[in-house]
């Protein structure tokens, strides 16, 4: 009676987990599109949410396949459970790769590479099904477990390189990077790695508390991933990725450098005189259209000064904020940040600290005319 009750409880919990993942997947698929986003941003957002939705539905399937051996066996070492375990590894590792690429907006040949990651696990599944238990024993399970952890760790290491490229790109394209930053991906994918390790330990050292930890971590990771991707503001896929700054530096010649003075005059006229930098959603592409110059030339100009587009625009915003603080000593920080082109007070304080070397509240403690710290645009 105790075993039957235990099996019934497990059955209910797995059904609830399956429903939970399906609901999360449906929420991601039915996300409303932001009408102010560009076509490229909408396409990138759709790809991201669809990838996460597929991941949620796959997790739901992972829960469902365990229901079949659960009806006839309560032994975790049964071959039916082991085959289910191998199938979940075959599906999850490639899908983590797919979600990672969707988050950092990498598009090259992803479906084929995703499928390729699952092929070794498929071979192990077939091997475990057709091989005799006396001949191979637990060898397929051991190999698949080690391979799964190795792939996830490799993907996290690869993510470190792609993350740096992504951050460099958002700072070269956007003046406001709040909502586009993907630092949350580190905690999310680290959670997947911990989850995979617990899952492996759970297969060889079954304990109820381990299963509870794994279940809670799975639900938390799924909710966190959906929450972050739901709120994520992606890059514009229609903006062509340009050459790395190393290649740009090699292409600078006398003619191009002479053109920098023209760019500087246009920037001073449009940004500094007409206060274009106060537009919160200003992008490099928009600025190029207003200046009527090539995006490549503008990027080369910023590179020659050791700045990114993000640094240049936000330095002008901070200069404007300091001016407002001088002219309006009683004005609240929230109002100053909004009038300076910042959507978030957190971003305003961070940029103020970076440019001025202190926080807005600290600079107000002394008379403005005695403040020696000045914003620096030139490197």
Residue pairs with C-beta under 8 A, 6 or more apart in sequence:
3 74
6 74
7 70
7 74
10 70
11 67
11 70
13 215
14 63
14 64
14 66
14 67
14 70
15 63
15 67
17 60
17 63
17 215
17 218
17 219
18 60
18 63
18 64
19 60
20 219
20 222
21 56
21 57
21 59
21 60
21 63
21 222
22 56
22 57
22 60
24 53
24 56
24 222
24 223
24 226
25 52
25 53
25 54
25 55
25 56
25 57
25 60
26 53
27 226
27 230
28 49
28 50
28 52
28 53
28 56
28 226
28 229
28 230
29 49
29 50
29 53
31 45
31 49
31 230
33 42
33 45
33 46
34 41
34 42
34 45
36 281
37 45
37 233
38 236
38 238
39 238
40 235
40 236
40 237
40 238
40 239
41 233
41 234
41 235
41 236
41 237
43 237
43 238
44 105
44 234
44 235
44 236
44 237
45 232
45 234
47 102
47 105
48 102
48 103
48 105
48 229
48 232
48 234
49 229
49 230
50 102
51 98
51 99
51 101
51 102
52 99
52 102
52 225
52 226
52 229
54 95
54 98
55 95
55 96
55 98
55 99
55 225
56 222
56 226
58 91
58 92
58 95
59 92
59 218
59 222
61 91
62 87
62 88
62 91
62 92
65 84
65 87
65 88
66 81
66 84
68 80
68 84
69 78
69 80
69 81
69 84
72 80
73 80
73 81
75 81
76 203
76 206
79 128
79 133
82 128
82 141
83 125
83 128
83 129
85 141
85 144
85 203
86 121
86 124
86 125
86 128
86 140
86 141
86 144
87 125
89 121
89 144
89 145
89 147
89 148
90 118
90 121
90 122
90 124
90 125
91 118
92 148
92 196
93 117
93 118
93 121
93 148
93 151
93 152
94 114
94 115
94 116
94 117
94 118
95 114
96 152
96 155
96 189
96 192
97 113
97 114
97 117
97 151
97 155
98 110
98 114
99 225
100 155
100 159
100 162
100 185
100 189
101 107
101 110
103 182
103 185
103 229
103 232
104 159
104 162
104 163
104 165
104 166
104 182
104 185
105 166
105 234
105 235
105 237
106 162
107 237
117 151
120 147
121 144
121 147
121 148
124 140
124 143
124 144
124 147
125 140
127 136
127 140
128 136
128 140
128 141
131 140
141 203
145 200
145 203
148 196
148 200
149 193
149 196
149 197
149 200
152 189
152 192
152 193
152 196
153 193
155 189
156 189
156 190
156 193
159 185
159 186
159 189
163 182
163 185
163 186
166 182
166 235
167 181
168 308
169 235
169 241
170 177
170 180
170 181
170 235
170 310
171 177
171 308
171 309
171 310
171 311
172 284
172 299
172 302
172 308
172 309
172 310
173 235
173 236
173 239
173 283
173 284
173 285
173 309
174 180
174 235
174 283
174 284
174 309
174 310
175 277
175 279
175 280
175 281
175 282
175 283
175 309
175 310
175 313
175 314
175 317
175 341
176 280
176 281
176 282
176 341
176 342
176 343
176 347
177 310
177 347
178 343
178 344
178 346
178 347
179 231
179 232
179 233
180 232
180 233
180 234
180 235
182 232
184 224
184 228
185 228
187 224
188 221
188 224
188 225
188 228
191 217
191 220
191 221
191 224
192 221
194 217
195 214
195 217
195 218
195 221
198 210
198 213
198 214
198 217
199 214
201 210
202 210
202 211
202 214
236 283
236 285
239 285
242 248
242 295
242 296
242 299
245 303
248 296
248 299
248 300
248 303
249 303
251 300
252 300
252 304
256 297
256 300
257 304
259 297
260 301
260 304
263 291
263 293
263 297
263 298
263 301
264 301
266 291
266 293
267 291
270 276
270 287
270 290
270 291
271 277
271 287
271 313
271 316
272 316
275 320
276 282
276 287
276 290
277 313
277 316
277 317
277 320
277 341
278 317
278 320
278 339
278 340
278 341
279 286
279 341
280 341
280 342
280 343
282 313
282 341
284 295
284 298
284 299
284 309
285 295
287 298
287 309
288 294
288 295
288 298
291 298
298 309
299 309
302 308
302 309
302 312
305 312
305 377
305 378
305 379
306 378
306 379
307 377
307 379
312 377
313 341
314 351
314 355
315 355
315 375
315 376
315 377
316 377
317 340
317 341
317 342
317 351
318 340
318 351
318 352
318 355
318 356
318 375
319 375
320 339
320 340
320 341
321 336
321 337
321 339
321 340
321 348
321 352
321 360
322 356
322 363
322 368
322 375
324 331
324 336
324 339
324 340
325 331
325 336
325 360
325 363
325 364
325 368
326 368
328 336
329 364
329 368
333 345
333 348
333 349
333 360
333 361
334 345
336 348
336 360
337 344
337 345
337 347
337 348
340 348
342 348
342 351
348 360
349 359
349 360
352 358
352 359
352 360
353 359
355 375
355 376
356 363
356 373
356 375
357 373
358 373
363 371
363 373
